[in-house]
């Protein structure tokens, strides 16, 4: 069983903006993005029904989460490097 792919609100809005350009069809945009043209039409219908609140999202954006995780990784790497240096120092001292 395949997992459903989820797209963020910004991705959906950008896809719709691209599809609304003159001379560009839904099918062309869908092929470029690797999605089904029917999905693009569903997103457009959602915007018509709900306006700006069409894609509420799930709270935190992926960029914010990515930034938070990168900071955490940098901190953990710094701690790891410190512990490596301390272990090497004490190993030399005990000789």
C-alpha positions as CSV (number, residue, x, y, z in Angstrom):
1,X,0.0,0.0,0.0
2,X,1.4,3.4,-1.0
3,X,1.4,6.4,1.3
4,X,-0.5,9.5,0.2
5,X,1.8,12.3,-0.6
6,X,1.0,15.6,1.1
7,X,1.7,19.0,-0.4
8,X,2.0,22.2,1.6
9,X,-0.2,25.2,1.2
10,X,2.6,27.2,-0.5
11,X,3.2,24.4,-3.0
12,X,-0.5,24.3,-3.9
13,X,-0.8,28.1,-4.2
14,X,2.3,28.2,-6.4
15,X,0.9,25.4,-8.6
16,X,-2.4,27.3,-9.0
17,X,-0.6,30.5,-9.8
18,X,1.4,28.8,-12.5
19,X,-1.7,27.1,-13.9
20,X,-3.5,30.5,-14.1
21,X,-0.7,32.1,-16.3
22,X,-1.8,32.8,-19.9
23,X,-1.0,29.9,-22.3
24,X,-0.4,27.4,-19.6
25,X,-2.8,24.4,-19.1
26,X,-3.6,22.4,-16.0
27,X,-2.2,19.3,-17.7
28,X,1.1,21.0,-18.4
29,X,1.6,22.2,-14.8
30,X,0.5,18.9,-13.4
31,X,3.1,17.1,-15.6
32,X,5.8,19.6,-14.5
33,X,5.1,19.0,-10.9
34,X,4.5,15.3,-11.1
35,X,0.9,15.5,-9.9
36,X,-2.5,14.5,-11.4
37,X,-4.4,17.3,-13.3
38,X,-7.5,16.3,-11.4
39,X,-5.7,17.1,-8.1
40,X,-4.9,20.6,-9.4
41,X,-8.6,21.1,-10.2
42,X,-9.5,20.0,-6.7
43,X,-7.2,22.6,-5.3
44,X,-8.7,25.3,-7.5
45,X,-12.2,24.3,-6.4
46,X,-11.1,24.4,-2.8
47,X,-9.8,28.0,-3.3
48,X,-13.1,29.0,-4.9
49,X,-15.1,27.5,-2.0
50,X,-13.0,28.6,0.9
51,X,-10.9,31.5,-0.4
52,X,-7.7,32.3,1.6
53,X,-8.5,29.6,4.2
54,X,-8.5,26.8,1.6
55,X,-5.2,25.3,2.8
56,X,-4.9,25.7,6.6
57,X,-1.8,23.6,6.9
58,X,-0.7,21.7,10.0
59,X,0.7,24.4,12.2
60,X,4.5,24.7,11.7
61,X,5.9,25.0,8.3
62,X,8.5,22.5,7.1
63,X,11.1,25.3,6.8
64,X,10.7,26.2,10.5
65,X,11.0,22.5,11.5
66,X,14.1,22.1,9.3
67,X,15.8,25.1,10.8
68,X,15.0,23.9,14.3
69,X,16.4,20.4,13.5
70,X,19.6,21.9,12.0
71,X,20.2,24.0,15.1
72,X,19.7,21.0,17.3
73,X,22.1,18.9,15.1
74,X,24.8,21.6,15.3
75,X,24.5,21.7,19.1
76,X,24.7,17.9,19.4
77,X,27.7,17.8,17.0
78,X,29.4,20.5,19.1
79,X,28.8,18.5,22.3
80,X,30.1,15.3,20.7
81,X,33.3,17.0,19.5
82,X,33.8,18.4,23.0
83,X,33.4,15.0,24.5
84,X,35.9,13.5,22.0
85,X,38.5,16.1,22.9
86,X,37.9,15.6,26.6
87,X,38.2,11.8,26.3
88,X,41.5,12.2,24.3
89,X,42.8,14.7,26.9
90,X,42.1,12.4,29.9
91,X,43.5,9.4,28.0
92,X,46.8,11.3,27.6
93,X,46.8,12.4,31.2
94,X,46.3,8.9,32.6
95,X,49.5,7.6,30.8
